[in-house]
């Protein structure tokens, strides 16, 4: 029998990356459902428990900026397994928390692990699979990012309704432990030569700036955009990000390699991902509020309503990977974003009597269109990135995707707050559906803006990802490196 360390690294990286991505993405949605139960257990208000999510997001933003350098310097396997161990251990500690400050502290620790996992795992994937094979590999790798957000509300609702909120965190432990053991035995180590020194000014500015901006975007709709705390965090974060651009442009070995944005293909594909993430994740943020607050249904009902999106993404993924090489990323992403914008815009027709099966059909079709965006954009984005810069590229890509998601939630949350989800009547508060309609219109507009960026993609720049999988890896890599120079 073949020794574990001799297993095909493409299969090994796929297994550990899928497991890690599924846990981290699921965790970002499943905890929201448990917030009321956590508040009741600790005898406080749901608003006071906001630190459980804010602490996670802030620490994730701080650690994500250093992920690329750490992976290149200390080895991808070592850093990935360390991050996985931190995330898994912190999940167990969250379940054991005896009070709210403990839970927030352990969520901060969990965010540190989660912030490192995705960029390092993505760099591992793109270094393991040559460009011509990345689209085919994405058929498997898209599953966690599609399933986890849809499953989160369903699993979270079932756990809270039939067990305890502690199991929302405990469920990560067996999956994380299994992935950790498998990765320790089977993953090969890889370090990059000539890694520069740690960019402390860049790390501090990136971590603090991103954390402050994410905090303001996440909490602004609830606290009010004129709140001194929100204004102060937002302005301070923007100032630090401006300083970051200045400092990193003059640093020989920057923490965030902003020079990658001069790569036209990487920039346009990243903006496609940012706009699609903002529109889609903003939509799935608003829908559960509509279903639970306006329609008076339970969290499980909202989860079952949004779940068809994942089915659509997974089904269409199998097709997109087959005709990507013939059609090219430009037309696929433009078509996908245009269709997504139309389907989200149709949600403005939802009223008090709308059949939820119509909404589910709309979201299923949204998933079909989104599969034409996520996979081609991510695959093409890294086509012209040379292997030594893959860690920096995956870090920058994930930073912008995280910001895109936060912007989507912030904008749509502000629309709901500004219009108001309830209207005062002599009979009492009445659900105000126009607030949701304006929010969906804003989400559709974000997706429509993405069409403009999609049309700027040049298929010839992504030619290495459109080659036959049996093309010589060395030739493909040389071509990609040559175009990026």
Secondary structure, DSSP 8 states (H G I E B T S, - for coil): ---GGGS-HHHHHHHHHHHHHHHHHHHHHHHHHHHHHHHHHTTS-GGGGGHHHHHHHHHHHHHHTTHHHHHHHH-HHHHHHHHHHHHHHHHHHHHH--SHHHHHHHHHHHHHHHHHHHHHHHHHHHHHS-HHHHHHHHHHHHHHHHHHHHHHHHHHHHHHHHS-THHHHHHHHHHHHHHHHHHHHH------TT-----HHHHHHHHHHHHHHHHHHHHHHHH-TT-HHHHHHHHHHHHHHHHHHHHHHT-TT-SS-GGGGGSHHHHHHHHHHHHHHHHHHHHHHHHHHIIIIIS---HHHHHHHHTHHHHHHHHHHHHHHHHHHHH-HHHHHHHHHHHHHHHHHHGGG--TT--HHHHHHHHHHHHHHHHHHHHHHHHHHTTT--GGGHHHHHHHHHHHHHHHHHHHHHHHHHHHHHH-SEE--TTS-EE-HHHHHHHHHHHHHHHHHHHHHHHT--GGGGGGGGS-TTS-HHHHHHHHHHHH-
